[in-house]
Amino acid sequence: MTVRLYPMASGRIIKIVGQFRYTLALRLRHPIIDPAEITRELALDPEHNWKAGQPRFTPRGDPLPGVYRNSYWISPIIVNQDSTLSHSIADALKLLKPHKSFLEAFRRSGGSIGYFIGWFSERNSGALLDWALLKSLSELQIDLELDFYGGPDRNVIDAEQPQ
């Protein structure tokens, strides 16, 4: 069996054995909120964040012209690649349900909340997101943001695994 290892920018390596692999992250954007407030409320550490009005920088830390127009906060969700995408989203939602009133106020004040899904596959693949999961997402006003990445990946490492 061939196992593919995908080195991520964060230093994590994701393994894929089956049809596709995925990453999941919670992403929030807001016109003015301090991202530290999101971190405090959700008790999650962001991978990246910035506050509206702060000077802009490249991912390497080099300054860019201008300032950020909106606040931004993103935190990766650790997923078990042996679990279905649907199951991983359902597990992540359980962590957010206690924060429903914060999320509602965040939305009302102009913010957006979404689960960012990075979907990696070299061939046709699919997943079922059933109505109950979609209802739970809707109740918390959480969008799904899917980015599909297909074809050979230059950062892929093939590793032979004994069967």
N, C-alpha and C positions, 0 to 999 in steps of 0.2 A: 504494500500500500504506500502511496506517495502522500507525504504530509507537507503542506506548504506553510512556511513561517513568514509572517509579515512584520518587519520591524516598523514601529510607529515612531513619530517624531518625539513622543513623550518618553521614549525609551522602552516602552512595553513591546512585547512580541506577541502577535496574535497567531494562533494556529488554525488552519482550516483542513478538514479531512473530507467533508461532505460537499454539498452543492454550492454553498456560499458561506461567507463569514460576514459578520456585521459588528459595528461599534455603535454604542448608544451613549448619548450625552444629553443632559438637561441644559437648555439654552434660554436665557432671559435677556430681553432688551427693554430699555425704558428711557423716556426723554430726560429724566433728571436724577433718579434715585442713586444713592451711593451704593456701589456693589457690596460694601461691607455689611450693609443692612440685609441683603439677600443671604450672605454667608451666615450671619448670626441667626436669622430666622430659620433657614433650612438645615443648618448644622452640616453643611457640605462644603468641602474645599473646592474653590474654582481652579481650573487649569489655566484659564485666562480671564482677565476682567479689566475694565477701565471705566472711568467715570466721565460723563458728559462734561465737556469743557476742558478736560485735561489735554496736554500736548500729545500728539500722535507719535507712535514709534513703530518701526518694523519689528517682525518677530525676533530679530537678532538684537534689538535694542537701539538701532540707529534712529535718530530723530527724523520725522517727516514734517512737511509743512502743515500748518493748521492744527485744529483741535478736534477731538471726538465730538460728533453731533449728538450721540446717544450713549447712555451707559450700556455696558455689555458684560455678561457673566455666563460662563459655561463650565460645567463640571461633568467629567466623564462618569458613566455608570459602569461599574465592573459587571461584566456579563459572563455567564458560563456558556461557552460556544457549543456545548452539548445540549443546551436548552433551546427551545424554539424562540424566535424573535418575539412572538406574542407573549410567551411566558416571561421573558425578560422584561418586557414593557409592563406587564401586570405586576411583577415583583417591584419594579421601580415606582409604580403608582402607589403601592402600599406605604412607601416612605413619605409620599407627599400628601396623602389624605389628611393627616393631622394639621396640615398647614393650609387647608382650604380657604379660610377667611383671609389669610395673607395673600394668597394667589388671586382671589377675587378682587381685593383692593388694588393689587398690583395691576390687574387688567383694567379696572375702572379708571385708574389714573394714567392710562395710556401705554401700559406695558404689553409686551407679547411674551408668551411662554410656549416653548416647544421642545419635544424630544427630537433631537437630531440623530438620524440613523444614517450611518455610512454603510452601504451594501456593496460587498466585493464579490464578484463572480466572473468566471471566465466563460460561462455558458448560461443557457436559460435556467432560471431558478425562480422560486416563488415562495410566498409565505401567506398564511391565512391570519387575518386580524379580525376576529369574530365580533359580532354586534355587541356583546357584553363588554369587551375590551374598549371598543369605540365609545360606548356609552360612558364608561368610567373616565376616559380621556375627556369627553365632552363635559361631564359633571365638574371636572377641575379646570375646564377651559384650556386644555393643553393641545396644541397643534402637533402634527407629525410633519417633520421635515426630512425628506428622503433624498439622499445623494447616491446615485448608482455609479459604481466604478467597474468597468468591464475590460476584458482583454488582459493580455500579459502585463504584469506589473514589474517594472525594473527593480523594485526593492524586494521581490519575492525570492526566498531561498527554498529550493527543493531539498527535502531530507527524506531519504528512504527509511521506512519503518518496517520491521519484521511483521509478518501477518500472524 
